[in-house]
Amino acid sequence: MMENWATIIGNWGFPIAVSIYLLVRIEGKLEHLTESIRGLSEAIGRQTPG
């Protein structure tokens, strides 16, 4: 029984941990990107033609 758990953790634990780490890191960058796009959209909306 313990050998099965060791195999499951060995095969799935590391990829899951790496995926969670990358998702957490990317989340902050996506929030910053969203704020930048929102700011650019507002700046374009304030411009007057001509």
N, CA, C and O atoms as a Tripos MOL2 file, in Angstrom:
@<TRIPOS>MOLECULE
protein
  200   199    50     0     0
PROTEIN
NO_CHARGES

@<TRIPOS>ATOM
      1 N           0.8260   -1.2090    0.0000 N.3       1 MET1
      2 CA          0.0000    0.0000    0.0000 C.3       1 MET1
      3 C           0.8670    1.2680    0.0000 C.2       1 MET1
      4 O           0.5970    2.2040   -0.7530 O.2       1 MET1
      5 N           1.8950    1.2970    0.8350 N.am      2 MET2
      6 CA          2.7680    2.4720    0.8930 C.3       2 MET2
      7 C           3.5650    2.6310   -0.4030 C.2       2 MET2
      8 O           3.8840    3.7480   -0.8090 O.2       2 MET2
      9 N           3.8820    1.5160   -1.0430 N.am      3 GLU3
     10 CA          4.6140    1.5910   -2.3050 C.3       3 GLU3
     11 C           3.7620    2.2570   -3.3790 C.2       3 GLU3
     12 O           4.2720    2.9890   -4.2270 O.2       3 GLU3
     13 N           2.4680    1.9950   -3.3320 N.am      4 ASN4
     14 CA          1.5690    2.6280   -4.3000 C.3       4 ASN4
     15 C           1.5230    4.1320   -4.0900 C.2       4 ASN4
     16 O           1.5650    4.8970   -5.0530 O.2       4 ASN4
     17 N           1.4380    4.5640   -2.8260 N.am      5 TRP5
     18 CA          1.3980    5.9970   -2.5360 C.3       5 TRP5
     19 C           2.7090    6.6660   -2.9310 C.2       5 TRP5
     20 O           2.7040    7.7800   -3.4540 O.2       5 TRP5
     21 N           3.8150    6.0030   -2.6880 N.am      6 ALA6
     22 CA          5.1160    6.5610   -3.0660 C.3       6 ALA6
     23 C           5.2060    6.7180   -4.5810 C.2       6 ALA6
     24 O           5.7430    7.7120   -5.0710 O.2       6 ALA6
     25 N           4.6920    5.7570   -5.3150 N.am      7 THR7
     26 CA          4.6990    5.8340   -6.7740 C.3       7 THR7
     27 C           3.7960    6.9640   -7.2660 C.2       7 THR7
     28 O           4.1680    7.7170   -8.1650 O.2       7 THR7
     29 N           2.6120    7.0780   -6.6720 N.am      8 ILE8
     30 CA          1.6750    8.1370   -7.0760 C.3       8 ILE8
     31 C           2.2740    9.5060   -6.8040 C.2       8 ILE8
     32 O           2.2240   10.3870   -7.6620 O.2       8 ILE8
     33 N           2.8410    9.6920   -5.6190 N.am      9 ILE9
     34 CA          3.4400   10.9900   -5.2810 C.3       9 ILE9
     35 C           4.6390   11.2690   -6.1760 C.2       9 ILE9
     36 O           4.8370   12.4010   -6.6160 O.2       9 ILE9
     37 N           5.4320   10.2510   -6.4430 N.am     10 GLY10
     38 CA          6.5990   10.4310   -7.3050 C.3      10 GLY10
     39 C           6.2260   10.7950   -8.7290 C.2      10 GLY10
     40 O           6.9070   11.5950   -9.3710 O.2      10 GLY10
     41 N           5.1460   10.2110   -9.2240 N.am     11 ASN11
     42 CA          4.7420   10.4700  -10.6080 C.3      11 ASN11
     43 C           3.9200   11.7350  -10.7730 C.2      11 ASN11
     44 O           4.0070   12.3910  -11.8110 O.2      11 ASN11
     45 N           3.1300   12.0920   -9.7830 N.am     12 TRP12
     46 CA          2.1970   13.2150   -9.9160 C.3      12 TRP12
     47 C           2.5390   14.4110   -9.0370 C.2      12 TRP12
     48 O           2.1700   15.5370   -9.3720 O.2      12 TRP12
     49 N           3.2210   14.2030   -7.9420 N.am     13 GLY13
     50 CA          3.4950   15.2930   -6.9970 C.3      13 GLY13
     51 C           4.3240   16.4170   -7.5820 C.2      13 GLY13
     52 O           3.9640   17.5890   -7.4660 O.2      13 GLY13
     53 N           5.4360   16.0620   -8.2130 N.am     14 PHE14
     54 CA          6.3110   17.0920   -8.7720 C.3      14 PHE14
     55 C           5.6390   17.8950   -9.8770 C.2      14 PHE14
     56 O           5.7020   19.1240   -9.8380 O.2      14 PHE14
     57 N           4.9930   17.2610  -10.8700 N.am     15 PRO15
     58 CA          4.3320   18.0660  -11.9110 C.3      15 PRO15
     59 C           3.2260   18.9620  -11.3540 C.2      15 PRO15
     60 O           3.0380   20.0810  -11.8330 O.2      15 PRO15
     61 N           2.5040   18.4860  -10.3590 N.am     16 ILE16
     62 CA          1.4490   19.3100   -9.7600 C.3      16 ILE16
     63 C           2.0630   20.4990   -9.0430 C.2      16 ILE16
     64 O           1.5690   21.6200   -9.1680 O.2      16 ILE16
     65 N           3.1470   20.2660   -8.2850 N.am     17 ALA17
     66 CA          3.8020   21.3580   -7.5620 C.3      17 ALA17
     67 C           4.3410   22.4150   -8.5270 C.2      17 ALA17
     68 O           4.2020   23.6120   -8.2780 O.2      17 ALA17
     69 N           4.9480   21.9800   -9.6160 N.am     18 VAL18
     70 CA          5.4890   22.9260  -10.6050 C.3      18 VAL18
     71 C           4.3590   23.6990  -11.2650 C.2      18 VAL18
     72 O           4.4850   24.9030  -11.4870 O.2      18 VAL18
     73 N           3.2650   23.0350  -11.5810 N.am     19 SER19
     74 CA          2.1240   23.7080  -12.2090 C.3      19 SER19
     75 C           1.5440   24.7710  -11.2920 C.2      19 SER19
     76 O           1.2470   25.8780  -11.7420 O.2      19 SER19
     77 N           1.3800   24.4570  -10.0310 N.am     20 ILE20
     78 CA          0.8420   25.4290   -9.0690 C.3      20 ILE20
     79 C           1.7810   26.6160   -8.9380 C.2      20 ILE20
     80 O           1.3310   27.7610   -8.9170 O.2      20 ILE20
     81 N           3.0760   26.3590   -8.8510 N.am     21 TYR21
     82 CA          4.0530   27.4420   -8.7480 C.3      21 TYR21
     83 C           3.9840   28.3670   -9.9590 C.2      21 TYR21
     84 O           3.9780   29.5890   -9.8100 O.2      21 TYR21
     85 N           3.9320   27.7900  -11.1500 N.am     22 LEU22
     86 CA          3.8760   28.6100  -12.3600 C.3      22 LEU22
     87 C           2.5750   29.3960  -12.4560 C.2      22 LEU22
     88 O           2.5860   30.5500  -12.8850 O.2      22 LEU22
     89 N           1.4560   28.7940  -12.0650 N.am     23 LEU23
     90 CA          0.1740   29.5030  -12.1000 C.3      23 LEU23
     91 C           0.1800   30.6970  -11.1540 C.2      23 LEU23
     92 O          -0.3520   31.7560  -11.4880 O.2      23 LEU23
     93 N           0.7740   30.5360   -9.9900 N.am     24 VAL24
     94 CA          0.8360   31.6400   -9.0220 C.3      24 VAL24
     95 C           1.7080   32.7680   -9.5640 C.2      24 VAL24
     96 O           1.3580   33.9410   -9.4290 O.2      24 VAL24
     97 N           2.8360   32.4250  -10.1740 N.am     25 ARG25
     98 CA          3.7190   33.4550  -10.7280 C.3      25 ARG25
     99 C           3.0630   34.1860  -11.8850 C.2      25 ARG25
    100 O           3.1540   35.4110  -11.9770 O.2      25 ARG25
    101 N           2.4060   33.4530  -12.7620 N.am     26 ILE26
    102 CA          1.7990   34.0550  -13.9450 C.3      26 ILE26
    103 C           0.6030   34.9210  -13.5680 C.2      26 ILE26
    104 O           0.3040   35.8920  -14.2630 O.2      26 ILE26
    105 N          -0.0880   34.5850  -12.4760 N.am     27 GLU27
    106 CA         -1.2700   35.3460  -12.0840 C.3      27 GLU27
    107 C          -0.9300   36.8190  -11.8380 C.2      27 GLU27
    108 O          -1.6600   37.7050  -12.2830 O.2      27 GLU27
    109 N           0.1560   37.0790  -11.1450 N.am     28 GLY28
    110 CA          0.5590   38.4630  -10.8780 C.3      28 GLY28
    111 C           0.8900   39.2080  -12.1560 C.2      28 GLY28
    112 O           0.5540   40.3840  -12.3030 O.2      28 GLY28
    113 N           1.5430   38.5320  -13.0700 N.am     29 LYS29
    114 CA          1.8930   39.1780  -14.3370 C.3      29 LYS29
    115 C           0.6500   39.4550  -15.1690 C.2      29 LYS29
    116 O           0.5830   40.4740  -15.8570 O.2      29 LYS29
    117 N          -0.3310   38.5660  -15.1180 N.am     30 LEU30
    118 CA         -1.5730   38.7900  -15.8590 C.3      30 LEU30
    119 C          -2.3450   39.9760  -15.2890 C.2      30 LEU30
    120 O          -2.9420   40.7460  -16.0420 O.2      30 LEU30
    121 N          -2.3370   40.1270  -13.9710 N.am     31 GLU31
    122 CA         -3.0120   41.2820  -13.3640 C.3      31 GLU31
    123 C          -2.3490   42.5800  -13.8110 C.2      31 GLU31
    124 O          -3.0340   43.5520  -14.1290 O.2      31 GLU31
    125 N          -1.0210   42.5970  -13.8350 N.am     32 HIS32
    126 CA         -0.3050   43.7950  -14.2760 C.3      32 HIS32
    127 C          -0.5990   44.0900  -15.7460 C.2      32 HIS32
    128 O          -0.7900   45.2460  -16.1230 O.2      32 HIS32
    129 N          -0.6350   43.0630  -16.5600 N.am     33 LEU33
    130 CA         -0.9380   43.2360  -17.9770 C.3      33 LEU33
    131 C          -2.3530   43.7730  -18.1740 C.2      33 LEU33
    132 O          -2.5760   44.6300  -19.0280 O.2      33 LEU33
    133 N          -3.3040   43.2770  -17.3940 N.am     34 THR34
    134 CA         -4.6860   43.7500  -17.4780 C.3      34 THR34
    135 C          -4.7750   45.2260  -17.1160 C.2      34 THR34
    136 O          -5.4730   45.9900  -17.7820 O.2      34 THR34
    137 N          -4.0660   45.6310  -16.0590 N.am     35 GLU35
    138 CA         -4.0560   47.0490  -15.6690 C.3      35 GLU35
    139 C          -3.4500   47.9150  -16.7650 C.2      35 GLU35
    140 O          -3.9500   49.0070  -17.0360 O.2      35 GLU35
    141 N          -2.3880   47.4460  -17.3940 N.am     36 SER36
    142 CA         -1.7450   48.2040  -18.4750 C.3      36 SER36
    143 C          -2.6800   48.3610  -19.6710 C.2      36 SER36
    144 O          -2.7690   49.4430  -20.2520 O.2      36 SER36
    145 N          -3.3590   47.3150  -20.0290 N.am     37 ILE37
    146 CA         -4.2950   47.3840  -21.1550 C.3      37 ILE37
    147 C          -5.4390   48.3270  -20.8390 C.2      37 ILE37
    148 O          -5.8720   49.0930  -21.6990 O.2      37 ILE37
    149 N          -5.9340   48.2750  -19.6040 N.am     38 ARG38
    150 CA         -7.0150   49.1790  -19.2000 C.3      38 ARG38
    151 C          -6.5470   50.6300  -19.2840 C.2      38 ARG38
    152 O          -7.2850   51.4940  -19.7570 O.2      38 ARG38
    153 N          -5.3160   50.9020  -18.8250 N.am     39 GLY39
    154 CA         -4.7780   52.2600  -18.8970 C.3      39 GLY39
    155 C          -4.6100   52.7380  -20.3270 C.2      39 GLY39
    156 O          -4.9130   53.8900  -20.6370 O.2      39 GLY39
    157 N          -4.1330   51.8670  -21.1970 N.am     40 LEU40
    158 CA         -3.9890   52.2430  -22.6080 C.3      40 LEU40
    159 C          -5.3450   52.5120  -23.2520 C.2      40 LEU40
    160 O          -5.4880   53.4410  -24.0460 O.2      40 LEU40
    161 N          -6.3330   51.6990  -22.9060 N.am     41 SER41
    162 CA         -7.6660   51.8960  -23.4590 C.3      41 SER41
    163 C          -8.2300   53.2560  -23.0290 C.2      41 SER41
    164 O          -8.8290   53.9700  -23.8340 O.2      41 SER41
    165 N          -8.0320   53.6040  -21.7540 N.am     42 GLU42
    166 CA         -8.5160   54.9080  -21.2750 C.3      42 GLU42
    167 C          -7.7670   56.0550  -21.9500 C.2      42 GLU42
    168 O          -8.3700   57.0750  -22.2820 O.2      42 GLU42
    169 N          -6.4500   55.8950  -22.1570 N.am     43 ALA43
    170 CA         -5.6730   56.9430  -22.8160 C.3      43 ALA43
    171 C          -6.1200   57.1410  -24.2500 C.2      43 ALA43
    172 O          -6.2030   58.2750  -24.7230 O.2      43 ALA43
    173 N          -6.4030   56.0690  -24.9390 N.am     44 ILE44
    174 CA         -6.8810   56.1740  -26.3190 C.3      44 ILE44
    175 C          -8.2710   56.8230  -26.3370 C.2      44 ILE44
    176 O          -8.5660   57.6150  -27.2310 O.2      44 ILE44
    177 N          -9.1110   56.5010  -25.3760 N.am     45 GLY45
    178 CA        -10.4520   57.0770  -25.3180 C.3      45 GLY45
    179 C         -10.4380   58.5800  -25.0450 C.2      45 GLY45
    180 O         -11.3500   59.2940  -25.4640 O.2      45 GLY45
    181 N          -9.4050   59.0680  -24.3410 N.am     46 ARG46
    182 CA         -9.3200   60.5020  -24.0260 C.3      46 ARG46
    183 C          -8.7820   61.3330  -25.1900 C.2      46 ARG46
    184 O          -8.9570   62.5510  -25.2170 O.2      46 ARG46
    185 N          -8.1430   60.6920  -26.1310 N.am     47 GLN47
    186 CA         -7.5630   61.4470  -27.2450 C.3      47 GLN47
    187 C          -8.6760   61.9840  -28.1400 C.2      47 GLN47
    188 O          -9.6960   61.3340  -28.3690 O.2      47 GLN47
    189 N          -8.4390   63.1960  -28.6370 N.am     48 THR48
    190 CA         -9.4000   63.7840  -29.5580 C.3      48 THR48
    191 C          -8.8840   63.6290  -30.9810 C.2      48 THR48
    192 O          -7.6810   63.7440  -31.2160 O.2      48 THR48
    193 N          -9.7570   63.3740  -31.9130 N.am     49 PRO49
    194 CA         -9.3000   63.2210  -33.3110 C.3      49 PRO49
    195 C          -8.8050   64.5460  -33.8760 C.2      49 PRO49
    196 O          -9.3090   65.6250  -33.5670 O.2      49 PRO49
    197 N          -7.7930   64.4020  -34.7180 N.am     50 GLY50
    198 CA         -7.3170   65.5500  -35.4790 C.3      50 GLY50
    199 C          -6.2930   66.3190  -34.8250 C.2      50 GLY50
    200 O          -5.8180   67.3110  -35.3780 O.2      50 GLY50
@<TRIPOS>BOND
     1     1     2 1
     2     2     3 1
     3     3     4 2
     4     3     5 am
     5     5     6 1
     6     6     7 1
     7     7     8 2
     8     7     9 am
     9     9    10 1
    10    10    11 1
    11    11    12 2
    12    11    13 am
    13    13    14 1
    14    14    15 1
    15    15    16 2
    16    15    17 am
    17    17    18 1
    18    18    19 1
    19    19    20 2
    20    19    21 am
    21    21    22 1
    22    22    23 1
    23    23    24 2
    24    23    25 am
    25    25    26 1
    26    26    27 1
    27    27    28 2
    28    27    29 am
    29    29    30 1
    30    30    31 1
    31    31    32 2
    32    31    33 am
    33    33    34 1
    34    34    35 1
    35    35    36 2
    36    35    37 am
    37    37    38 1
    38    38    39 1
    39    39    40 2
    40    39    41 am
    41    41    42 1
    42    42    43 1
    43    43    44 2
    44    43    45 am
    45    45    46 1
    46    46    47 1
    47    47    48 2
    48    47    49 am
    49    49    50 1
    50    50    51 1
    51    51    52 2
    52    51    53 am
    53    53    54 1
    54    54    55 1
    55    55    56 2
    56    55    57 am
    57    57    58 1
    58    58    59 1
    59    59    60 2
    60    59    61 am
    61    61    62 1
    62    62    63 1
    63    63    64 2
    64    63    65 am
    65    65    66 1
    66    66    67 1
    67    67    68 2
    68    67    69 am
    69    69    70 1
    70    70    71 1
    71    71    72 2
    72    71    73 am
    73    73    74 1
    74    74    75 1
    75    75    76 2
    76    75    77 am
    77    77    78 1
    78    78    79 1
    79    79    80 2
    80    79    81 am
    81    81    82 1
    82    82    83 1
    83    83    84 2
    84    83    85 am
    85    85    86 1
    86    86    87 1
    87    87    88 2
    88    87    89 am
    89    89    90 1
    90    90    91 1
    91    91    92 2
    92    91    93 am
    93    93    94 1
    94    94    95 1
    95    95    96 2
    96    95    97 am
    97    97    98 1
    98    98    99 1
    99    99   100 2
   100    99   101 am
   101   101   102 1
   102   102   103 1
   103   103   104 2
   104   103   105 am
   105   105   106 1
   106   106   107 1
   107   107   108 2
   108   107   109 am
   109   109   110 1
   110   110   111 1
   111   111   112 2
   112   111   113 am
   113   113   114 1
   114   114   115 1
   115   115   116 2
   116   115   117 am
   117   117   118 1
   118   118   119 1
   119   119   120 2
   120   119   121 am
   121   121   122 1
   122   122   123 1
   123   123   124 2
   124   123   125 am
   125   125   126 1
   126   126   127 1
   127   127   128 2
   128   127   129 am
   129   129   130 1
   130   130   131 1
   131   131   132 2
   132   131   133 am
   133   133   134 1
   134   134   135 1
   135   135   136 2
   136   135   137 am
   137   137   138 1
   138   138   139 1
   139   139   140 2
   140   139   141 am
   141   141   142 1
   142   142   143 1
   143   143   144 2
   144   143   145 am
   145   145   146 1
   146   146   147 1
   147   147   148 2
   148   147   149 am
   149   149   150 1
   150   150   151 1
   151   151   152 2
   152   151   153 am
   153   153   154 1
   154   154   155 1
   155   155   156 2
   156   155   157 am
   157   157   158 1
   158   158   159 1
   159   159   160 2
   160   159   161 am
   161   161   162 1
   162   162   163 1
   163   163   164 2
   164   163   165 am
   165   165   166 1
   166   166   167 1
   167   167   168 2
   168   167   169 am
   169   169   170 1
   170   170   171 1
   171   171   172 2
   172   171   173 am
   173   173   174 1
   174   174   175 1
   175   175   176 2
   176   175   177 am
   177   177   178 1
   178   178   179 1
   179   179   180 2
   180   179   181 am
   181   181   182 1
   182   182   183 1
   183   183   184 2
   184   183   185 am
   185   185   186 1
   186   186   187 1
   187   187   188 2
   188   187   189 am
   189   189   190 1
   190   190   191 1
   191   191   192 2
   192   191   193 am
   193   193   194 1
   194   194   195 1
   195   195   196 2
   196   195   197 am
   197   197   198 1
   198   198   199 1
   199   199   200 2
@<TRIPOS>SUBSTRUCTURE
     1 MET1         2 RESIDUE 1 A MET
     2 MET2         6 RESIDUE 1 A MET
     3 GLU3        10 RESIDUE 1 A GLU
     4 ASN4        14 RESIDUE 1 A ASN
     5 TRP5        18 RESIDUE 1 A TRP
     6 ALA6        22 RESIDUE 1 A ALA
     7 THR7        26 RESIDUE 1 A THR
     8 ILE8        30 RESIDUE 1 A ILE
     9 ILE9        34 RESIDUE 1 A ILE
    10 GLY10       38 RESIDUE 1 A GLY
    11 ASN11       42 RESIDUE 1 A ASN
    12 TRP12       46 RESIDUE 1 A TRP
    13 GLY13       50 RESIDUE 1 A GLY
    14 PHE14       54 RESIDUE 1 A PHE
    15 PRO15       58 RESIDUE 1 A PRO
    16 ILE16       62 RESIDUE 1 A ILE
    17 ALA17       66 RESIDUE 1 A ALA
    18 VAL18       70 RESIDUE 1 A VAL
    19 SER19       74 RESIDUE 1 A SER
    20 ILE20       78 RESIDUE 1 A ILE
    21 TYR21       82 RESIDUE 1 A TYR
    22 LEU22       86 RESIDUE 1 A LEU
    23 LEU23       90 RESIDUE 1 A LEU
    24 VAL24       94 RESIDUE 1 A VAL
    25 ARG25       98 RESIDUE 1 A ARG
    26 ILE26      102 RESIDUE 1 A ILE
    27 GLU27      106 RESIDUE 1 A GLU
    28 GLY28      110 RESIDUE 1 A GLY
    29 LYS29      114 RESIDUE 1 A LYS
    30 LEU30      118 RESIDUE 1 A LEU
    31 GLU31      122 RESIDUE 1 A GLU
    32 HIS32      126 RESIDUE 1 A HIS
    33 LEU33      130 RESIDUE 1 A LEU
    34 THR34      134 RESIDUE 1 A THR
    35 GLU35      138 RESIDUE 1 A GLU
    36 SER36      142 RESIDUE 1 A SER
    37 ILE37      146 RESIDUE 1 A ILE
    38 ARG38      150 RESIDUE 1 A ARG
    39 GLY39      154 RESIDUE 1 A GLY
    40 LEU40      158 RESIDUE 1 A LEU
    41 SER41      162 RESIDUE 1 A SER
    42 GLU42      166 RESIDUE 1 A GLU
    43 ALA43      170 RESIDUE 1 A ALA
    44 ILE44      174 RESIDUE 1 A ILE
    45 GLY45      178 RESIDUE 1 A GLY
    46 ARG46      182 RESIDUE 1 A ARG
    47 GLN47      186 RESIDUE 1 A GLN
    48 THR48      190 RESIDUE 1 A THR
    49 PRO49      194 RESIDUE 1 A PRO
    50 GLY50      198 RESIDUE 1 A GLY
